[in-house]
Amino acid sequence: MASPKRPTSTPTSPRRGLPSRQEILDFIAASPVPVGKTEIARAFKIGIAGRVALKGLLREIERSGAIERDSGKRLSASAMPAPKPEIKPESKPEAKPGLPEIGVLEIEAIDIDGEITAKPVVWHGEEAPPRIVVVEDPQDADVVGQRVVAKLTRLDDDTFEARIIRLLGNTPGEGLARVVGIFHTGTGNKGGHGGRIEPTDRRIKSDFIVKSADTGGAVDGELVAAVARPARRMGLPEARIVERLGSMDAPRAISLIAIHSQGIPVEFPPEALRLAEQAKPVTLDGRTDLRECPLVTIDGADARDFDDAVWAEADTDPENPGGWHILVAIADVSWYVRPNDALDLAAQERGNSVYFPDRVVPMLPEALSNELCSLKPAVDRACLAVHMWLDAQGGMLRHRFVRGLMRSAARLTYEQVQMAQNGQPDETTSPLLEAVIQPLYRAFAALDGARAKRGTLELDLPERKVVIDEAGKVTGIEPRARLDSHRLIEEFMIAANVAAAETLERLRQPCMYRVHDQPDPAKLVSLREFLEGLEQEGLMLGKGQVVKPKDFNRLLKAAAGTAFAPMINELVLRCQAQAVYAPENLGHFGLALQRYAHFTSPIRRYADLLVHRALVAGHPDFGAGALPPVERKAFAATGQHISDTERRAAAAERSAIDRYTAAYLQDRIDAIFPGRINGVTRFGLFVTLTETGADGLVPISTLPNDYYIHDEKRHELIGRRSRRIFHLGAAVTVQLKEANQATGGLLFRLLEDGQDGAAPEKPEPRPRTSSRNKAGKAEGPKQRNRTRRESRR
C-alpha cells in the first residue's frame, strides 16, 4: 500500500494539519481490514491535539456515505458518491457524471465472453451509471456478487476500467478477515518477520507478512489459515496464523484449500454428534410395510450414502393399458432430525453436503448419513415413499405418499445395471434382471417419452471426473459416462419431485420449490446478436417470441455435428437463469414443469428435508417430525440461505477441480494440447483443453504481434494490421506455460501452426471496429462447471 501523503493546505484539506478527505479514503480503501481512528492518526502522524479534529472529519466523511462503521466502530469503505459536475458560468456540464478515482463497486455479472462488469454501490447521477469493466481473472466466477474497492480509470465517455484493490465480501464493511495460503519462512524478510503467506485465492493480489510471534509454529511450505491485521502505513499487509492445515504436498491439501477458503463447516457440534450416535432403528409401528417390495438402490460405485430406492411394475388396472406403477422410496431423515434440535441447526448451517474427489463434507453426521439414513441392502430402514401411476405415454395419473419401512433388495451401480440391461448381468444382477431391472427400463422409456413431449432443455455438456489413487495423487481426468441407467434414476427422481410439489399444493402446506426462471431477456438479445452472423448455417433463435426450451432444442439440434456445436451449447447454457430454492413457485424452465420441488435427497440437501417435513405435516397419520408453522418471510430467508450454501458448495467443488487439474498438468509444462476458445476478452483468450476440459488464459500480450480490437457483439479479437480473427468456439492449439496448483490457474501460449482462430465453416467477417452490447450480460465460462445434473434439474 502506498504511503499516505503528508497533509498540505490544498482545497481538499478541510482542516489545517489534517490529511485530505481523499487521502483518508484512499488509506481506508487500501486496508485489507476495517481500521480505527487510532490507526489513521498513527499513519498520518496526527498528535493528541489533532485527534478531536480528526474525529469530526471522519464523522463528516461517514455522513457522506463514503465510509461506514462495523459493530466495533472500525471503519471500512462503503460507497463514494460520484462527484457532481461543476458548472461554471457560461460553461456546460460534463456529458456524463464521473466516478471517483477509488470507489466501492459490486460485481454485477460475467458477460458471455468472461469479462467482469460492475456497478457503483451508490450512484447519484440521474442517468444510468457508466459501464465498468473489471480487470480481473474472470475464470473465478465466485467474484460475482462481491463488493470490492477498486481504482477506476476512464476509458471513454461511457466506460471505466476498474482494478481491484481489495475484496469487501458480500456485505458492506465485512473486510478481508480470513486468508488461506502457503506459509514461507522468513528467509530474506526484514524487521524480524517470521515469514509470508502466499494466498491461494488468485483474487488476492499481495502476500501477507507474518511476524515471528504470529506464525503459530507453522513451517515452510505449510498450508495455513490466517486472520489479516489492520493495514500498516507502508509495505505488505500483516496476518496472524490461526490454524495449520498441513503440508501443501499432502494428498488432501487441495480439498482443504477449497473447504477453508469457502468457510464450509467441517466439525459438528458435540450435541449434534450425540443425537446422531443415540439414534435407533425404527419399528413398523404406524408405518406401511414395504419390505416385501424388491426396491433397489442405483448409485455411483464410490457412493457411501444411499438415500433413494426404486421399483416398477406394469399397472394391472385394465383401464390403464400399457401403464406403469412405480415406487420411489427415500430415506426418512425427518424422523431422526427434528426441527430446531442440534442436528437440524447443524444441517441448516451447512445447507448441503459438499463432494470432492477425495472426500465428502456431509450435511449430517456419518452415524446418520452412512448408517441409519442410508438404504443399505438387507436391513430395515425408515422411508418416505411415493406410489405413482403412469399411463403408457409416461403421463402422471395419480400418486400417493406413505411413511414406510423398507428393506433394499440390492445395492447396484449405474454400470452394473446398464451391463445387465445390455445382456451382461453379473451374479448380483442376474436374479434381478427380469423381475426388477427390465421393468425399471420399460417404465423409464415411458417417462423419457413424456420428457421429450413436454420439451425439456437438452444440453450436450460433457462432464469430466478427477481420478485419484489411494495416495491421493491425480492419475487422470476422464469423461464422465452418461448411461441410460443415469437417465433412468434422473427421470424417476423428477417424477417423485413433481409428485411432492403437487401434493403439498393440494394439502396447502408450505413448499420449498426448486425454481428455474425464464432466461434473462438481455442474455437472449446477446445470443441473438451473436447468431446473426450464423443464420446462413441455419443457426438462429426467433425474435419477438416467448422462448421455450423447445426453441433452444431446435437451435441445439441444428448445431449438432458441426464445429459450432460446443460453442452453441455453451452459449445456451449461459443464457439460463440459475436454479434456486424459494417458497414462491416460478416453475422450472429447464424441465418444462409448472411445479417442482426437491424431495429425493434429504441426506445431502436441507431443502429436501423441509419438503419431507411439510409432507409429514400434511398427513396427520404420519407421526412425528412435521414442519412447524412457518412465517413466510422466515421461510423465504431459509430458501435464500440454502441457495447460497448450494452456490458455496459448487464454488468449492469447482475450485478443487481446478486445482486438481493444475496439479495433474504440472508435470506437462510446455506440452502441446488441442482446445477451443471459450471466452474472448479485451485482455486475452480463454481456452478449454479437449483432453482434460481444463480452462486457462492466453494473455493478449502473447498473441501474434499486432494490436487487437475486441468486438464484444461478435465475441472476437481482430488484429488491426493483420485482420487476423480469434473468435468464440474456434479450434486452437496451445502450449501449457504455467500450472499453479495453489490457485488452480493455467496459462497457455497460442501456437501458430496454421491455426488462425477461425472455424472453417464460419465466413470471414469484414474488418470492423469494436461494438459494445450493454444489454448482453451472461454467466462466464466457469459457470459451466456447476454441478451439471443440478443445473438441469
C-alpha positions in Angstrom: 0.0 0.0 0.0 1.3 3.4 -0.9 2.4 5.7 2.0 -0.1 8.4 2.8 0.9 11.8 1.6 1.8 14.5 4.1 -1.1 16.9 4.7 -1.0 20.0 2.6 -3.0 23.2 2.6 -5.0 22.4 -0.6 -8.7 22.9 -1.2 -9.2 19.3 -0.4 -7.7 19.7 3.1 -10.7 20.6 5.2 -8.7 21.5 8.3 -5.2 22.6 8.8 -2.8 19.8 9.9 -5.1 17.0 8.8 -4.9 14.8 5.8 -7.4 15.5 3.0 -10.7 13.6 2.7 -9.4 11.8 -0.4 -6.2 10.7 1.4 -8.2 9.2 4.3 -10.5 7.4 1.9 -7.5 6.0 0.0 -6.0 4.8 3.2 -9.2 3.1 4.4 -9.8 1.6 1.0 -6.3 0.1 0.7 -6.5 -1.5 4.1 -7.4 -5.3 4.0 -9.5 -5.0 7.1 -11.5 -2.2 8.8 -9.4 0.4 10.6 -9.9 2.6 13.6 -9.2 6.2 14.3 -6.0 5.2 16.1 -4.6 3.6 13.0 -5.5 6.6 10.9 -3.9 9.0 13.3 -0.7 6.9 13.6 -0.5 6.6 9.8 -0.7 10.4 9.2 1.3 11.3 12.3 -1.6 13.2 13.9 -0.8 14.1 17.5 -3.1 14.3 20.5 -4.1 17.8 19.8 -5.4 16.9 16.3 -7.4 13.8 17.3 -10.6 15.8 18.0 -10.5 17.5 14.6 -9.8 14.1 13.0 -12.9 12.6 14.7 -15.0 15.4 13.3 -13.6 14.9 9.8 -14.3 11.2 10.0 -17.9 11.9 11.0 -18.3 14.2 8.0 -17.0 11.5 5.7 -19.2 8.9 7.3 -22.3 11.1 6.9 -21.5 11.4 3.2 -21.9 7.6 2.9 -18.3 7.0 1.7 -17.3 5.0 4.8 -19.2 3.1 7.5 -18.6 1.6 10.9 -18.9 -2.0 12.0 -20.1 -3.2 15.4 -16.6 -2.5 16.8 -16.7 1.1 15.5 -14.0 0.4 12.9 -14.2 2.0 9.5 -14.3 0.5 6.1 -15.0 1.8 2.6 -18.7 1.8 1.8 -19.6 3.8 -1.2 -18.2 7.0 -2.6 -20.8 9.2 -4.2 -19.9 10.3 -7.7 -18.8 14.0 -7.8 -21.4 16.2 -9.3 -20.1 18.0 -12.3 -19.0 21.5 -11.5 -20.9 24.1 -13.6 -19.1 27.4 -14.1 -20.7 30.5 -15.6 -21.0 30.3 -19.3 -19.8 26.7 -19.4 -21.5 23.4 -19.9 -21.6 20.4 -17.6 -19.9 17.1 -18.4 -21.8 14.9 -20.8 -21.7 12.1 -18.3 -21.1 12.2 -14.5 -17.8 10.7 -13.5 -16.6 8.3 -10.9 -14.1 8.7 -8.1 -10.5 7.6 -8.6 -11.1 4.9 -5.9 -14.6 3.6 -5.2 -16.6 0.7 -3.9 -18.2 -1.5 -6.6 -20.5 -4.5 -6.6 -19.5 -7.2 -9.2 -22.6 -7.4 -11.3 -22.0 -10.2 -13.9 -19.6 -12.1 -16.0 -20.5 -11.5 -19.6 -20.7 -14.0 -22.4 -17.0 -13.8 -23.1 -15.9 -13.9 -19.5 -15.3 -10.2 -18.8 -16.4 -9.0 -15.4 -18.7 -6.0 -15.2 -19.5 -4.0 -12.1 -21.7 -1.1 -10.9 -21.0 1.5 -8.2 -22.6 0.7 -4.9 -24.1 4.2 -4.7 -24.8 6.3 -7.8 -26.1 9.8 -7.6 -26.3 10.6 -11.3 -29.8 10.9 -12.9 -28.7 8.7 -15.8 -27.6 5.1 -15.7 -24.0 4.7 -14.4 -21.3 4.2 -17.0 -20.2 0.7 -17.9 -17.4 -0.6 -15.6 -15.1 -3.4 -16.8 -13.1 -5.1 -14.1 -9.5 -6.1 -14.9 -9.6 -9.3 -13.1 -9.2 -13.0 -13.8 -12.8 -14.0 -14.9 -12.1 -17.7 -14.5 -13.2 -17.2 -10.9 -17.0 -16.9 -11.2 -17.3 -16.7 -7.4 -16.4 -13.0 -7.6 -20.0 -12.2 -8.8 -22.0 -10.5 -6.0 -18.8 -9.4 -4.2 -18.2 -5.9 -3.1 -14.7 -4.6 -3.9 -12.7 -1.5 -3.5 -11.2 -0.6 -6.9 -9.1 2.0 -8.7 -11.1 3.5 -11.5 -9.8 4.8 -14.8 -12.0 6.4 -17.5 -11.5 4.7 -20.9 -14.1 6.8 -22.8 -17.3 8.7 -22.1 -19.3 5.5 -21.4 -16.7 3.1 -20.0 -14.4 2.9 -16.9 -11.8 0.3 -16.2 -11.5 -1.0 -12.6 -8.6 -2.6 -10.9 -9.4 -4.4 -7.7 -7.6 -3.1 -4.6 -9.3 -5.4 -2.1 -12.3 -7.6 -1.6 -15.0 -6.5 0.9 -17.1 -9.6 0.7 -20.9 -9.9 0.2 -21.8 -7.5 3.0 -20.7 -3.9 3.4 -17.7 -3.4 5.7 -17.1 -7.2 6.0 -13.4 -6.8 5.1 -10.9 -9.4 4.2 -10.7 -11.1 7.6 -9.5 -14.7 6.8 -6.8 -15.7 4.4 -5.8 -19.2 3.3 -2.4 -19.6 1.8 1.0 -21.2 1.8 3.4 -20.1 4.5 7.0 -19.4 3.6 9.6 -18.9 6.3 11.3 -15.6 6.9 14.3 -16.0 4.6 15.0 -12.6 3.2 12.4 -10.9 5.3 13.3 -7.7 7.2 12.3 -6.5 10.6 12.2 -9.8 12.3 9.2 -11.2 10.4 8.6 -14.9 10.7 7.6 -15.2 7.0 5.0 -14.6 4.4 1.7 -16.1 3.4 1.1 -16.6 -0.3 -2.7 -16.6 -0.8 -4.3 -19.5 -2.6 -7.1 -17.2 -3.8 -5.9 -15.6 -7.1 -8.2 -12.6 -6.4 -5.9 -11.5 -3.6 -3.0 -9.8 -5.3 -0.4 -9.4 -2.5 1.3 -11.6 0.1 0.9 -11.1 3.8 3.7 -10.6 6.3 3.7 -12.8 9.4 5.6 -11.7 12.5 7.7 -14.3 14.3 5.2 -14.3 17.2 2.3 -14.9 14.9 3.5 -18.0 13.0 1.7 -20.4 15.3 4.6 -22.9 14.8 4.0 -23.1 11.0 6.8 -24.5 8.9 8.0 -23.6 5.4 5.6 -24.8 2.7 2.7 -25.5 5.1 -0.9 -24.6 4.3 -2.3 -22.2 6.8 -5.4 -20.2 7.7 -4.7 -16.7 9.0 -6.5 -13.5 10.1 -5.5 -10.3 8.4 -4.4 -7.4 10.6 -5.3 -3.7 10.1 -3.2 -2.2 7.3 0.2 -0.6 8.1 1.3 2.7 6.7 3.9 1.1 4.3 4.6 -2.3 2.9 2.6 -5.5 2.7 -0.4 -6.2 5.0 0.1 -8.4 8.0 -1.6 -11.5 9.1 -1.7 -13.8 12.1 -1.8 -17.6 11.6 -4.7 -19.2 13.4 -4.7 -22.7 12.0 -2.1 -25.1 10.5 -3.8 -27.2 7.8 -0.9 -29.4 6.9 1.7 -29.7 4.1 0.8 -28.3 0.7 2.2 -31.5 -0.7 -0.2 -33.7 1.3 -2.8 -35.6 -0.7 -5.8 -33.9 0.9 -4.4 -30.4 0.8 -6.3 -29.4 -2.4 -9.8 -30.0 -0.9 -8.7 -28.4 2.4 -8.0 -25.2 0.5 -11.5 -25.2 -1.0 -13.1 -26.0 2.3 -11.4 -23.3 4.3 -11.4 -20.7 1.6 -15.2 -21.0 1.3 -15.8 -21.2 5.1 -17.5 -24.6 4.9 -18.2 -26.0 8.4 -16.4 -29.3 9.0 -16.8 -30.2 12.6 -20.2 -31.0 14.1 -21.2 -29.6 17.5 -20.9 -32.2 20.3 -24.7 -32.2 20.9 -25.4 -33.0 17.2 -22.9 -35.9 17.3 -24.5 -37.2 20.5 -28.0 -37.1 19.0 -26.8 -38.9 15.9 -25.0 -41.6 17.9 -28.0 -42.2 20.1 -30.5 -42.6 17.2 -32.1 -46.0 17.0 -33.7 -48.0 14.1 -37.4 -47.6 13.7 -40.0 -50.2 14.1 -43.1 -51.0 11.9 -45.3 -49.2 14.4 -47.5 -46.7 12.4 -45.7 -47.4 9.1 -46.6 -49.0 5.8 -44.7 -52.3 5.4 -42.7 -52.2 2.1 -40.2 -54.8 3.0 -41.5 -57.4 0.5 -41.2 -55.0 -2.4 -37.8 -55.6 -4.2 -36.7 -51.9 -4.1 -33.1 -51.4 -5.2 -30.6 -48.5 -4.9 -28.6 -47.5 -8.0 -25.7 -45.1 -7.4 -22.1 -44.4 -8.4 -19.5 -47.0 -7.5 -17.9 -44.7 -4.9 -21.2 -43.7 -3.2 -21.4 -44.1 0.6 -24.9 -42.8 1.3 -27.9 -44.3 -0.4 -31.0 -42.2 0.0 -33.2 -43.3 -2.8 -34.5 -46.7 -4.0 -36.8 -47.6 -7.0 -39.1 -50.3 -8.2 -41.6 -50.6 -11.1 -44.2 -53.0 -12.4 -46.8 -53.0 -15.2 -50.1 -51.5 -14.0 -52.7 -54.2 -13.5 -55.6 -51.8 -13.9 -57.4 -52.8 -17.2 -58.4 -49.1 -17.7 -54.7 -48.2 -18.0 -53.3 -50.5 -20.7 -49.6 -50.2 -21.1 -49.4 -48.1 -17.9 -47.0 -48.4 -15.1 -46.9 -48.4 -11.3 -43.6 -47.1 -9.9 -42.4 -46.6 -6.4 -39.7 -44.3 -5.2 -38.6 -44.7 -1.6 -36.5 -42.0 0.2 -34.6 -42.2 3.5 -36.8 -40.8 6.3 -34.4 -38.2 7.6 -37.2 -36.1 9.1 -37.7 -38.9 11.7 -34.2 -38.5 13.1 -33.6 -34.8 12.5 -36.3 -32.8 14.3 -36.9 -29.1 13.8 -34.6 -26.8 15.8 -32.6 -29.6 17.5 -28.8 -29.6 17.4 -28.8 -31.9 14.3 -31.2 -29.6 12.5 -29.3 -26.4 13.3 -26.1 -28.0 12.0 -27.7 -29.3 8.9 -29.3 -25.9 8.2 -26.0 -24.1 8.6 -24.3 -26.5 6.1 -27.3 -26.5 3.7 -26.0 -29.4 1.8 -23.2 -31.9 1.6 -20.1 -31.0 -0.4 -18.3 -33.5 -2.6 -14.7 -33.6 -3.6 -12.6 -36.2 -5.4 -11.0 -37.3 -2.1 -13.7 -36.7 0.5 -17.2 -35.6 1.4 -18.1 -32.9 3.8 -21.6 -34.3 4.9 -24.6 -32.3 5.9 -25.4 -34.9 8.6 -23.0 -36.9 10.9 -21.9 -40.2 9.4 -23.9 -42.1 12.1 -26.9 -41.0 10.1 -25.7 -40.3 6.6 -23.8 -43.5 6.2 -25.8 -45.7 8.6 -29.4 -45.3 9.8 -30.5 -43.0 7.0 -28.6 -45.0 4.3 -30.8 -47.5 2.5 -28.3 -50.4 2.7 -29.3 -53.8 1.4 -30.9 -56.5 3.6 -31.6 -54.2 6.6 -34.8 -52.4 7.7 -34.8 -48.7 7.1 -37.3 -45.9 7.6 -38.5 -44.3 4.4 -40.9 -41.8 3.0 -42.2 -43.3 -0.3 -44.4 -42.2 -3.2 -46.5 -44.6 -5.3 -47.0 -43.2 -8.8 -49.2 -44.5 -11.6 -48.3 -43.6 -15.2 -50.1 -44.0 -18.5 -48.4 -45.7 -21.4 -47.0 -42.3 -22.6 -45.5 -41.6 -19.2 -48.1 -39.1 -18.0 -48.8 -39.0 -14.3 -52.3 -40.2 -13.5 -52.2 -40.1 -9.7 -49.8 -40.5 -6.8 -49.9 -41.4 -3.1 -47.3 -40.9 -0.3 -46.7 -43.3 2.6 -44.4 -43.4 5.5 -42.9 -46.8 5.5 -40.4 -49.4 6.5 -38.4 -50.9 3.6 -35.6 -53.4 3.0 -33.4 -52.8 -0.1 -33.0 -55.9 -2.3 -29.6 -54.8 -3.6 -27.1 -52.0 -3.8 -26.4 -51.6 -7.5 -24.1 -49.3 -9.5 -25.0 -47.5 -12.7 -22.5 -49.6 -14.7 -23.8 -52.9 -13.2 -27.4 -52.1 -14.1 -26.5 -50.9 -17.6 -24.4 -54.0 -18.3 -27.3 -56.2 -17.1 -29.8 -54.4 -19.4 -27.3 -54.8 -22.3 -27.2 -58.6 -21.8 -24.2 -59.0 -19.5 -25.6 -59.5 -15.9 -23.3 -60.5 -13.0 -24.1 -62.7 -10.1 -25.9 -59.8 -8.3 -28.0 -58.5 -11.2 -28.8 -61.8 -12.8 -31.6 -62.9 -10.4 -33.0 -59.3 -10.5 -32.9 -58.8 -14.3 -36.4 -60.0 -15.3 -38.3 -59.0 -12.2 -36.7 -55.7 -11.3 -34.3 -54.3 -13.8 -36.2 -54.7 -17.1 -39.5 -53.3 -15.7 -37.5 -50.3 -14.5 -36.2 -49.6 -18.0 -39.6 -50.0 -19.6 -41.1 -47.6 -17.1 -38.2 -45.2 -17.8 -39.0 -45.4 -21.6 -42.5 -44.1 -20.8 -41.1 -41.3 -18.6 -38.5 -40.4 -21.2 -41.2 -40.1 -23.9 -43.1 -37.7 -21.7 -40.0 -35.7 -21.2 -39.4 -35.4 -24.9 -43.1 -34.4 -25.5 -43.0 -31.5 -23.0 -39.7 -30.3 -24.4 -37.1 -30.4 -21.7 -34.0 -28.4 -22.4 -31.4 -30.9 -23.9 -27.9 -29.5 -23.5 -24.9 -31.6 -24.6 -22.4 -30.6 -22.0 -19.8 -33.3 -21.3 -18.7 -33.7 -17.7 -15.3 -34.9 -16.5 -14.1 -36.5 -13.3 -10.8 -36.4 -11.5 -9.4 -39.8 -10.8 -7.1 -40.1 -7.8 -5.2 -43.1 -6.4 -5.1 -44.4 -2.8 -2.2 -42.0 -2.1 -4.4 -39.0 -3.2 -2.4 -38.3 -6.4 -4.3 -37.4 -9.6 -3.9 -40.2 -12.1 -6.2 -38.9 -14.8 -9.1 -36.7 -15.8 -11.7 -38.7 -17.7 -15.1 -38.0 -19.4 -17.9 -38.9 -17.0 -20.1 -41.6 -18.5 -23.7 -40.7 -19.3 -25.6 -44.0 -19.4 -29.3 -44.8 -19.7 -29.1 -46.0 -16.1 -28.2 -42.5 -15.0 -31.1 -41.1 -17.0 -33.4 -43.7 -15.6 -32.7 -42.6 -12.0 -33.0 -39.0 -13.0 -36.4 -39.4 -14.5 -37.7 -41.4 -11.5 -36.5 -38.7 -9.2 -38.0 -35.9 -11.3 -41.4 -37.7 -11.2 -41.2 -38.1 -7.4 -40.2 -34.4 -7.0 -43.2 -33.3 -9.1 -45.5 -35.5 -7.0 -44.2 -33.9 -3.8 -44.8 -30.4 -5.1 -48.3 -31.2 -6.3 -49.2 -32.9 -3.0 -48.0 -30.0 -0.9 -50.1 -27.6 -3.0 -53.1 -29.9 -2.7 -52.6 -30.1 1.1 -52.0 -26.4 1.3 -48.7 -26.9 3.0 -45.6 -24.7 2.7 -43.4 -25.9 -0.1 -39.7 -25.1 -0.8 -39.8 -25.1 -4.6 -36.9 -25.7 -6.8 -37.4 -22.8 -9.3 -35.7 -22.1 -12.6 -36.9 -18.8 -14.0 -37.2 -17.8 -17.6 -33.9 -16.7 -19.3 -32.9 -13.0 -18.9 -34.2 -11.1 -21.9 -30.8 -9.2 -22.1 -29.0 -12.5 -22.4 -31.3 -13.6 -25.2 -30.6 -10.3 -27.0 -26.9 -11.1 -26.7 -27.3 -14.6 -28.1 -29.5 -13.5 -31.0 -27.0 -10.8 -31.9 -24.2 -13.4 -31.9 -26.2 -15.7 -34.1 -26.9 -13.0 -36.7 -23.6 -14.0 -38.5 -24.5 -17.7 -38.5 -28.0 -17.6 -40.0 -26.7 -19.0 -43.3 -25.7 -22.1 -41.2 -29.3 -22.5 -40.0 -28.4 -21.3 -36.5 -31.0 -18.8 -35.3 -33.3 -18.1 -32.4 -36.6 -16.4 -33.4 -37.2 -12.9 -32.4 -40.2 -11.4 -30.7 -41.4 -14.7 -29.1 -41.6 -16.1 -25.7 -38.7 -18.5 -25.7 -39.4 -22.1 -24.6 -37.0 -25.0 -24.1 -38.1 -26.4 -27.4 -36.8 -23.3 -29.2 -33.4 -23.8 -27.7 -33.6 -27.5 -28.6 -34.2 -26.6 -32.3 -31.1 -24.4 -32.2 -29.0 -27.2 -30.5 -30.2 -29.8 -33.0 -29.2 -27.5 -35.9 -25.8 -27.1 -34.4 -25.3 -30.8 -33.6 -22.5 -32.4 -35.6 -21.0 -29.1 -36.7 -17.9 -27.3 -35.5 -20.3 -24.8 -33.8 -21.9 -27.4 -31.5 -19.7 -26.9 -28.4 -20.0 -23.1 -28.7 -23.8 -23.1 -29.1 -24.3 -25.5 -26.2 -22.1 -23.1 -24.0 -24.0 -20.0 -25.1 -27.4 -21.6 -24.5 -26.2 -22.6 -21.0 -25.1 -19.1 -20.3 -28.5 -17.7 -21.2 -30.1 -19.7 -18.4 -31.1 -18.4 -15.1 -29.7 -20.0 -12.0 -32.0 -22.5 -10.3 -32.7 -21.6 -6.7 -34.9 -22.5 -3.7 -37.9 -20.4 -2.9 -41.4 -20.7 -1.3 -42.9 -18.9 -4.3 -43.4 -21.1 -7.3 -42.0 -19.7 -10.6 -41.9 -23.1 -12.3 -38.9 -24.9 -13.7 -38.0 -23.6 -17.2 -35.3 -26.2 -18.0 -37.5 -29.1 -17.2 -40.6 -27.5 -18.7 -42.5 -28.1 -15.5 -45.1 -25.9 -13.8 -44.2 -27.0 -10.3 -41.1 -28.8 -8.9 -39.6 -29.4 -5.5 -36.6 -31.4 -4.3 -37.7 -34.4 -2.3 -35.3 -37.2 -3.2 -32.0 -36.4 -1.3 -32.7 -35.3 2.3 -29.3 -36.8 3.5 -27.4 -34.3 1.4 -29.8 -31.3 0.8 -31.7 -29.4 3.5 -34.3 -28.3 1.0 -35.4 -31.9 0.7 -35.7 -32.3 4.4 -38.0 -29.3 4.5 -40.2 -30.9 1.9 -40.3 -34.1 3.9 -41.4 -32.3 7.0 -44.1 -30.5 5.1 -45.4 -33.8 3.7 -45.4 -35.2 7.3 -47.3 -32.2 8.4 -49.9 -32.7 5.7 -50.5 -36.3 6.7 -51.6 -36.4 10.3 -51.2 -40.2 10.5 -47.5 -40.0 9.5 -46.4 -39.2 13.1 -43.6 -37.1 14.4 -41.1 -34.8 12.6 -43.6 -32.5 11.0 -42.7 -29.0 9.7 -43.8 -26.5 12.4 -45.8 -23.4 11.4 -43.6 -21.2 9.3 -43.6 -17.4 8.9 -43.5 -16.5 5.2 -40.5 -14.1 5.5 -38.5 -16.6 7.5 -39.2 -19.4 5.0 -38.1 -17.2 2.2 -34.9 -16.3 4.1 -34.3 -20.1 4.6 -34.6 -20.5 0.8 -32.1 -17.8 0.2 -29.7 -19.3 2.7 -29.8 -22.8 1.2 -29.4 -21.3 -2.3 -26.3 -19.5 -1.0 -24.9 -22.6 0.6 -25.5 -24.5 -2.7 -23.5 -21.9 -4.6 -20.8 -22.0 -1.9 -20.6 -25.8 -2.3 -20.5 -25.5 -6.1 -17.7 -22.9 -5.8 -15.7 -25.1 -3.5 -16.1 -28.2 -5.7 -15.2 -26.2 -8.8 -12.1 -24.6 -7.3 -11.0 -28.0 -6.1 -11.4 -29.5 -9.6 -9.4 -26.5 -11.0 -6.5 -27.2 -8.5 -6.6 -30.9 -9.1 -6.4 -30.3 -12.8 -3.5 -27.9 -12.4 -1.7 -30.5 -10.2 -2.3 -33.1 -12.9 -0.8 -30.8 -15.5 2.2 -29.5 -13.5 4.3 -32.3 -15.0 3.4 -31.4 -18.5 4.7 -27.8 -18.8 5.5 -26.9 -22.4 3.3 -29.8 -23.6 1.0 -29.0 -26.6 -2.8 -29.5 -26.5 -5.7 -29.1 -28.8 -8.6 -26.9 -27.4 -11.3 -24.4 -28.2 -11.7 -20.8 -27.4 -14.4 -20.5 -24.7 -14.0 -16.8 -23.9 -12.8 -13.7 -25.7 -11.9 -10.7 -23.6 -10.1 -7.4 -24.1 -7.1 -8.9 -22.2 -6.9 -12.3 -23.8 -8.5 -15.6 -24.8 -9.8 -18.4 -22.6 -9.2 -21.8 -23.9 -10.7 -25.2 -22.9 -8.5 -28.2 -23.5 -10.1 -31.0 -25.4 -8.3 -33.7 -23.4 -9.0 -32.7 -19.9 -11.6 -29.9 -20.1 -9.2 -27.6 -18.2 -9.6 -23.9 -18.7 -6.7 -21.4 -19.0 -5.8 -18.0 -20.2 -3.9 -16.9 -23.3 -2.8 -13.3 -22.4 -3.4 -10.9 -25.2 0.3 -9.8 -24.9 1.3 -13.3 -26.2 -0.9 -13.3 -29.3 0.9 -12.8 -32.7 2.4 -9.3 -32.9 -0.4 -6.9 -33.6 -2.9 -4.5 -31.9 -6.2 -6.4 -31.3 -9.6 -4.9 -31.2 -12.2 -6.5 -29.0 -15.6 -6.9 -30.8 -18.0 -7.7 -27.9 -21.0 -8.2 -30.1 -19.4 -11.0 -32.2 -17.0 -12.2 -29.4 -13.9 -11.7 -31.4 -10.4 -10.2 -31.2 -9.4 -8.7 -34.5 -5.9 -7.8 -35.5 -5.9 -4.2 -36.7 -2.9 -4.7 -39.0 -3.2 -8.4 -40.0 -7.0 -8.6 -39.8 -6.5 -11.9 -38.1 -9.5 -13.0 -36.1 -9.9 -15.1 -32.9 -13.5 -16.0 -32.2 -15.5 -17.9 -29.6 -15.7 -21.6 -30.3 -12.7 -21.7 -32.6 -10.4 -24.7 -32.5 -6.8 -23.8 -31.5 -3.6 -25.4 -30.4 -1.9 -24.2 -27.3 1.2 -24.8 -25.2 1.0 -25.0 -21.5 3.3 -22.4 -19.9 2.2 -22.4 -16.2 0.1 -24.6 -13.9 -0.3 -23.3 -10.4 -1.7 -25.9 -8.1 -2.2 -23.5 -5.2 -4.6 -21.2 -7.1 -5.7 -23.6 -9.9 -4.6 -21.1 -12.6 -3.3 -22.2 -16.0 -1.5 -20.0 -18.6 -1.2 -21.0 -22.3 0.6 -19.8 -25.3 -1.2 -19.9 -28.6 0.8 -21.8 -31.3 0.7 -20.7 -34.9 0.9 -24.0 -36.8 -1.6 -22.8 -39.3 -4.3 -22.0 -36.6 -5.9 -18.8 -37.4 -8.6 -18.9 -34.8 -11.5 -19.1 -37.2 -13.7 -22.2 -37.5 -13.7 -23.4 -41.2 -17.4 -23.2 -41.5 -17.6 -19.6 -40.5 -17.3 -17.0 -43.3 -14.5 -14.4 -42.8 -16.1 -11.2 -41.5 -15.4 -7.8 -42.8 -12.9 -5.7 -40.8 -14.8 -3.6 -38.3 -14.3 -1.7 -35.1 -15.4 -2.6 -31.6 -19.1 -2.8 -30.9 -20.3 -2.9 -27.4 -23.5 -4.6 -26.3 -24.5 -3.0 -23.0 -27.6 -5.2 -22.6 -25.9 -8.6 -23.1 -24.8 -10.0 -19.7 -24.5 -13.7 -19.0 -22.6 -16.1 -16.8 -18.9 -16.6 -17.5 -17.1 -19.6 -18.8 -16.5 -21.2 -15.4 -20.3 -21.3 -14.7 -20.5 -24.4 -16.8 -18.5 -26.2 -14.1 -21.5 -26.0 -11.9 -22.9 -29.4 -11.0 -24.5 -30.4 -14.3 -27.3 -32.5 -13.0 -28.4 -29.7 -10.7 -28.4 -27.2 -13.5 -30.7 -29.5 -15.5 -33.0 -30.4 -12.5 
